[in-house]
Amino acid sequence: MAARRKSASRKYGEAATKSVKRAMHERKTGTLKSGKGRHPKVKSREQAIAIGLSEAREAGAKVPRKRTTKKSSAKKASTRRSTAKKSGRKSASR
C-alpha cells in the first residue's frame, strides 16, 4: 500500500476539529443553543458546524477566513453600470 501524502498545510487546526466535534455532540444530545440567553436549540448539522468554527476562531485556532461571495460584488458593479447608462440617456434626450 502506498503511504498517504500529506498536503502542504492543513486547512483546519486540531483545536478547530475538537471544537466542531464538541458542537456536533451537543447538537446530537439536544443541548446546543444558537446564542446566549433564550435562543432555540440548534437542529441543523450545518449550523452546528458554523457554531463550532466560530468558537474556534474566537479561541484563536487555525481556521480559514469566511468565504466571500463574488456574486454580490459583480451584481453591484452591473447595477452601477445599468444606472449610469439610464442616467446618461435621460440627460442626452433633454
C-alpha positions as MATLAB code, in Angstrom:
seq = 'MAARRKSASRKYGEAATKSVKRAMHERKTGTLKSGKGRHPKVKSREQAIAIGLSEAREAGAKVPRKRTTKKSSAKKASTRRSTAKKSGRKSASR';
ca = [
       0.000    0.000    0.000;
       1.191    3.460   -0.825;
       1.640    5.889    2.025;
      -0.840    8.765    2.118;
       0.664   12.064    1.106;
       0.174   14.955    3.479;
      -0.989   18.221    1.993;
       1.316   21.211    2.202;
      -0.636   22.655    5.102;
      -3.775   21.654    6.936;
      -6.743   23.923    6.370;
      -8.108   23.450    9.881;
      -6.118   23.027   13.083;
      -6.664   20.317   15.697;
      -8.345   22.790   18.060;
     -10.889   23.660   15.364;
     -11.610   19.979   14.824;
     -12.208   19.462   18.537;
     -14.499   22.486   18.724;
     -16.652   21.277   15.816;
     -16.732   17.746   17.231;
     -17.958   19.093   20.588;
     -20.631   21.234   18.886;
     -21.848   18.248   16.853;
     -22.061   16.123   20.004;
     -24.042   18.826   21.805;
     -26.404   19.066   18.827;
     -26.999   15.319   18.960;
     -27.793   15.414   22.664;
     -30.008   18.486   22.164;
     -28.049   20.886   24.361;
     -26.522   23.138   21.668;
     -28.134   26.573   21.507;
     -27.688   29.231   18.862;
     -26.746   32.026   21.255;
     -26.725   33.287   24.815;
     -29.950   33.718   26.742;
     -33.265   32.458   25.399;
     -32.445   31.096   21.979;
     -33.784   27.983   20.281;
     -31.878   24.746   20.175;
     -29.829   24.032   17.085;
     -31.234   21.258   14.906;
     -29.324   21.566   11.645;
     -25.947   19.992   11.082;
     -24.633   22.989    9.115;
     -25.491   25.417   11.897;
     -23.692   23.219   14.444;
     -20.564   23.218   12.268;
     -20.758   27.005   11.869;
     -21.054   27.474   15.637;
     -18.066   25.188   16.257;
     -15.908   27.008   13.710;
     -16.870   30.433   15.015;
     -15.982   29.399   18.576;
     -12.665   28.039   17.308;
     -11.966   31.345   15.530;
     -12.637   33.276   18.731;
     -10.283   30.967   20.629;
      -7.540   31.655   18.078;
      -7.475   28.237   16.404;
      -6.307   27.784   12.832;
      -9.454   28.258   10.746;
      -9.582   29.693    7.205;
     -11.293   33.020    6.630;
     -15.000   33.057    5.933;
     -15.852   32.789    2.256;
     -16.891   35.937    0.446;
     -19.197   35.632   -2.500;
     -18.099   37.209   -5.737;
     -21.689   37.290   -6.969;
     -22.601   40.219   -4.755;
     -19.667   42.384   -5.912;
     -20.328   41.525   -9.566;
     -24.007   42.281   -9.083;
     -23.225   45.675   -7.551;
     -20.947   46.547  -10.465;
     -23.576   45.577  -13.032;
     -26.248   47.657  -11.284;
     -23.900   50.625  -11.244;
     -23.330   50.267  -14.975;
     -27.034   49.987  -15.742;
     -27.906   53.039  -13.633;
     -25.131   55.038  -15.301;
     -26.490   54.097  -18.734;
     -30.009   55.096  -17.742;
     -28.942   58.458  -16.360;
     -26.872   59.091  -19.485;
     -29.921   58.510  -21.694;
     -32.073   60.971  -19.768;
     -29.586   63.799  -19.988;
     -28.992   63.218  -23.725;
     -32.712   63.430  -24.555;
     -33.148   66.845  -22.854;
];
